[in-house]
């Protein structure tokens, strides 16, 4: 996947290194040359010096063909502007913005912009949100541990028991929304067409969950 990361501070830099380690094509934007140099000589991605909300800088970074954009600078305003430019003007399909102000985060989530809390979400969670594109990761827990994902049950699981998705200490179906009613499933509950499941999953178990759901990881 082709990913652009704006901001090469502690979180943005670490996320960029993790993306590169996973084999993604990463371009990092920052106006500070010293910040970019902290990626090290072994970093396999590209670096572009400049402001991440500058159109020419974004074009140099390859925004036209980017599949994901992460705004991870230390400024909420810069992150919001850059994220909206990436989403609205360049139609980047996966955009994540790091925000300090939780009130702003709530507003922009309502507008369809994925946000992460700077205080509770680290680089690992940014990577998780971007790379697991078919899983809607709900920002419920902020300790970089268990995540909550929300998704409509695929057709191949309709009629099967919820226990088929449960893996002790790794994956658990905690709730199901069916016909606008949400309930806690029991061992005898079967999935029905149109069900939306809320699933607790450990980070290490994400690939297994995707495999059970018939998804391909980006």
N, C-alpha and C positions, 0 to 999 in steps of 0.2 A: 504494500500500500504506500502511496506517495503522501507524506505528511509534512506540513509546515508548522514549526513551533516558533511563536513570537515570544521572545523573552528568554534569556539564558542565565537566569539567576539559579538559585539552588533547586527549585522545583522544575523549572523549564529545562535546565541543563540536564538534570537527572532523568527526566522523562525522555529527552532527546537521545541520551545514551542507551536507555532501555529500548526505545523504538529501534535504534540501529542494531542493537544486539539481537533483537527478534527478527532482523532481516528486512525491515522496512526501509524505504528510501526517504531520508529525513533531510530537511533543509531548516536551518535555525537562523532566525533574524534577531539581531540586537544592535543598538546604536553604539554599544560599548565594546571596543575591540578586546579589552582585557577580559570581559565576561565571555566572549566567544573563545578566547584562547584557553579558558579553563576546561573546555571539552577535551583537550589533549590531542596529541599528534596521532593517536590511534583511532580517533573518531572517523567513521567511514562515511558520514554524511557531508552535506554542503553547509557553508556559512555565508550569510549575506549581511553586511553591515548597513544599518539604516533603521528607520522607524517602521514598525510593522503595520501602520495604518496609512503609509504612503503608497499610492498606487504604483509608482514606478518600482519601488522596492518589492512590492508584492509580485509584480510582473517578473522582475529579475529572479525571484524565488520560485517562479513557476506556478503561480496561483491558478492559472487557467486550467491546469490538469491535476490540481491537488485533489486528493480524495478525503483529506481531513486537515483541519486547521485548529491549532491549539493556541489560545491567547493566554500567556502565562507570565506577563510582565508584572511589575510591582504596582501598577496603576490601574485602578478599576476603570477609569474613563478611557484609557488607551485600550484596555482589553475589550470593553464594550464596543468601541468604535471599530476596532480591527475585526472583531467577530462578526459584527453586522455587515461590514464591507464584504468579508469572505462569503457570508451566507447570501446576502441580497444581490450584490453586484457580480460576484463570480460563481454563484451557485455551488459552492463547495458543499457536498452532501453531509459531512460530519464536522460540526463546529463545536468546540468546547471553550468556555471562557472561565478563567480563574477570577473570582470576585472576593473582595474582603468584606463588603457590606452585605449582610444576609438579606436585607430588605430589597436591595437591587437584584440580588440573585432570584428572589421569588418573582419579581416583576418580569425578569427576562425569561425565566422558565415558562411563564404563562404565554410569552410570545414565541415559544418554540425553540429558545436558545438553551442548550445544555450548559449548566454552570456547575462549578465545584467550589467548595469553601476552602479558602486559603489556609484556614486554621486547622481544619479537620481532614483534609484530603491531600495526600502526598502524590509524588510522581507515579508511584505504582498504580494508584487509582485512576489517574489520568490515562495511563496506558490501557488499563482495563476498560474504561469507558469508550475509548477510541477504537480499540481493536475488536471488542465484542459488539460489533455493530448491529447484530440481529437481536441482542438482548437489551431490553430497556432497564438499565441499572438505576434503581431508585435511591436517591441520596438520603438514606434513612440513618445509617450508622456512619460515624466519623472517626473510627479508630483504625482504619486500614485493615480491618479484619473481615468478618462476615459481611456479605453484600445481600441486598434484596433486589431481585430482578422480577420484572412484571412482563408477561407475554401471553398472547392468545395461544391456546393449545393447538398444536398442528394436527392435521387430519389423521395421521397414522396412530395417534394416541387416543383418539375418540373411542369410547367404549372400554378403555383399559383403566385399571385401578391406579389411583394416585400413588400407591406404594411402589409402582414401577419406576418412579422418578426419585424416590427417597433413597439416600445412601447415608447410613449412620455417620454422624459427625461431619458430613460433607454437604449433603443436599437434602432439603426438606420443603415440601409443599405446605405452606402455612395457611393459605386462604385461597378461595376461589370466588370470582364474581360471575354470577350466572343470572341472566335476565334482570340485570340491575340490582341484584341482591347478592351481598357478600357473606360468605359463611366459612367456618373452619371445617375442613374435610376430616373424615374419619377413615379408618383402614378399609372400609367397604365402599367408599365413595369412588365412583367411576367418572372419568372425564366425559363431558358432552360437547357437541359442536358449539363453538362460540364462547366456550369458557375462557376466562382470563385468570391465569394462575399467578400467585405471588409466592416466589420461591426463595428461601434462604440458601445461600451457597457460599462456601469458603473459596477464596481466590484460587487456590490450587485445583479446585474441582470444576472451575469454569469450563475447561476443555471437555471434561466428561459430560457435563450437562449439555453442552452444545452437541456433542455426539449423540446423546440420547434423544435430543430434540430434532436431530437430522439437519443440523446447521453446519456450515463450513466457516471456520475462523478466518478473518481477513489477514 
